[in-house]
Amino acid sequence: MIALGTLFKYLSLIGSFATIGLLLAIGFLLLDVDGKLSTSSQRLKRLLWSSALLWVVGSVGTIIFTLSSILGQSLSVALDPTVLRSFVTQITLGQYLLFETFVALSVTALAFRIRSTLTAALLLIISLIGLVAPVFQSHAASSGSHGLAIGSLVIHVVALSAWVGGVIAIAVMDSGDRPLAVARFSELALWSVIAVVASGSLNAWARLDFKSAWSTAYAYVVIIKVILTLILITIGYKHRRNLAQKDSIDWLGFGRLIFAEALIMVSTVAMGAWLSSNQAPIRPTREKFDPAIAVAGISTPPPPTWSRIFFSYEPDALMIGLLITAVALYIKGVLVLTRRGDKWPIGRTAAFALGIAAIDFATSGGLGLYAHFAFSYHMVAHMVLGMIAPIGIVLGAPITLALRTLPQGRNSSERGIRGTLLAALHSKLAVFYTNPIVALAFFDGSLFVLYFTGLFGGMMQSHVGHLFMSIHFILAGLLFFHVIIGVDPNPRRIPHLVRIVIVFAAMSIHAFFSVALMSSTTLIDQGYFASLKTPWLTDLLADQQLGGSIGWAMGEIPIILALVATFISWVKDDSREAKRIDRNSLRQAAMGQPDDLAEYNQYLQELAARDRKEP
């Protein structure tokens, strides 16, 4: 039974990795024609349908055999419609597995309907979300170092899917398309390898961080997987060395090397399937039970002090991985401009760095740690993520940097990555989201939906819910401040007066939310903070009301700063417009063509002279 469960898990992984690799090839590796799929990309859609169907079969089998393993019953019991329906609708793991199956079915249904690279990119993002969803309820979710174990595993799966899937896609594509695709995939593979090795090492350390764990079968499989990964890295190094010698590449031998790499990767995925289907070694029992580990996955920290808040660190590996990726891409963009001889303002780089540091402090730093245990600290982290960090990132102008440094199309008809970003920025969806009313609704309106419904308590109970809240705060803040004070390109031009009205509206709505929270006489967390049994937090309602007052105080300051920045921008724009008019007047005067303002002034002078002559 266990062997069959591992087999279906293996089929699910291979099918999902191949699906992601083929979508990657269709959307980014092969040539496009003004954003539409080329003939080469069209040929891969049948393989995409086959791999997505394999993913569906593996996912369905994984659901059935996972349920059978949990119940400890025969397969016939797991196939009972009532039991199966209860598992996929009432149990979190079953819901995540069902979501993965639904994503695989959606890709299967849409495989032949893909017409553009932008559609392929959207399906790629959806596929990645479906792939990592069950990870949040894997064996790592029940261990200590919750954020480190789950986050590193999510990064490991995403990076491995891009690496393995990309190699599979290159192995099955036409030999004539391979030289062009390999050159672009080579750089992505390097980033993926770094992420795979780093995240895999962190995950192994989180699961095997005690001596007796290394004498188990689980540890032996980990070691074998590490050896296979090192072999794959060696093959990848040969790829890059061969690509550096473009004039003397043996593409026949190169193709055989790719197929060998794909076979080794299949074996590596089999090791991963076994690891994901088996429980990691169990740590020795603790002397004292800590309910916080069962609820939040983190040990209860000591009472907060200034030094503990500023210097404690509980790593959230997934958020750290996202921040490292953003910083690496930003630095690479700056280096590309520098090598080109262009300058990038140091102030923008500093602002971006401060924004990233603020996010790390509010998620993995001491503030992020104590935000799990007290509503007041949660509200401080919310303000940092939603109002302080986004200002720094928006002023860092990452979209402008991307547009100046992303690669152009490889021929005159290809849209390329930069063209795809431009198309997304000018799409109807972008125009909708950059509407000031929509941005305000996400920024302030979502507060009432989150905190005055049952969403907040439910999201605090799970890692994925907590992650969703953090990402929502960041994205809502980025959207709002991009509309109000952003220096990046905006698909719609918003008058400064409208921006000021929106800022005043945001201040009023935020103040109303904070007062409502301060006046609340019931807890809104649905028992989450009480279940932690934090010894240094005795009055939960007072702490919640304190959080409301903190939200009011901290929320008004960034909005006032945005208001001041809007006024300054308005004055500067008026000054630039006046200078433009003056330059235009001087240019027309030099050409003997007085401008409209000069003609109007002359007309007024003639009227005044005529009035003086009349009795």
Sequence and secondary structure as in RCSB ss.txt:
>XXXX:A:sequence
MIALGTLFKYLSLIGSFATIGLLLAIGFLLLDVDGKLSTSSQRLKRLLWSSALLWVVGSVGTIIFTLSSILGQSL
SVALDPTVLRSFVTQITLGQYLLFETFVALSVTALAFRIRSTLTAALLLIISLIGLVAPVFQSHAASSGSHGLAI
GSLVIHVVALSAWVGGVIAIAVMDSGDRPLAVARFSELALWSVIAVVASGSLNAWARLDFKSAWSTAYAYVVIIK
VILTLILITIGYKHRRNLAQKDSIDWLGFGRLIFAEALIMVSTVAMGAWLSSNQAPIRPTREKFDPAIAVAGIST
PPPPTWSRIFFSYEPDALMIGLLITAVALYIKGVLVLTRRGDKWPIGRTAAFALGIAAIDFATSGGLGLYAHFAF
SYHMVAHMVLGMIAPIGIVLGAPITLALRTLPQGRNSSERGIRGTLLAALHSKLAVFYTNPIVALAFFDGSLFVL
YFTGLFGGMMQSHVGHLFMSIHFILAGLLFFHVIIGVDPNPRRIPHLVRIVIVFAAMSIHAFFSVALMSSTTLID
QGYFASLKTPWLTDLLADQQLGGSIGWAMGEIPIILALVATFISWVKDDSREAKRIDRNSLRQAAMGQPDDLAEY
NQYLQELAARDRKEP
>XXXX:A:secstr
 HHHHHHHHHHHHHHHHHHHHHHHIIIIIS EETTEE HHHHHHHHHHHHHHHHHHHHHHHHHHHHHHHHHT  H
HHHT HHHHHHHHHHSHHHHHHHHHHHHHHHHHHHGGG  BHHHHHHHHHHHHHHHHGGGGGSGGGGSSSHHHHH
HHHHHHHHHHHHHHHHHHHHHHS TTTHHHHHHHHHHHHHHHHHHHHHHHHHHHHHHS SGGGGGSHHHHHHHHH
HHHHHHHHHHHHHHHHHHT GGG  HHHHHHHHHHHHHHHHHHHHHHHHHHHS        SS  HHHHHHSS  
     HHHHHH B   HHHHHHHHHHHHHHHHHHHHHHHHT    HHHHHHHHHHHHHHHHHHTBHHHHHTTT H
HHHHHHHHIIIIIHHHHHHHT HHHHHHHHS   SSTT  HHHHHHHHHHTSHHHHHHTSHHHHHIIIIIHHHHH
HSSTHHHHHHTSHHHHHHHHHHHHHHHHHHHHHHH  S  SS   HHHHHHHHHHHHHHHHHHHHHHHH  S SS
TTHHHHHT TT   HHHHHHHHHHHHHHHHHHHHHHHHHHHHHHHHHHHHHHHHHHHHHHHHHHHTT   HHHHH
HHHHHHHHHHHHH  
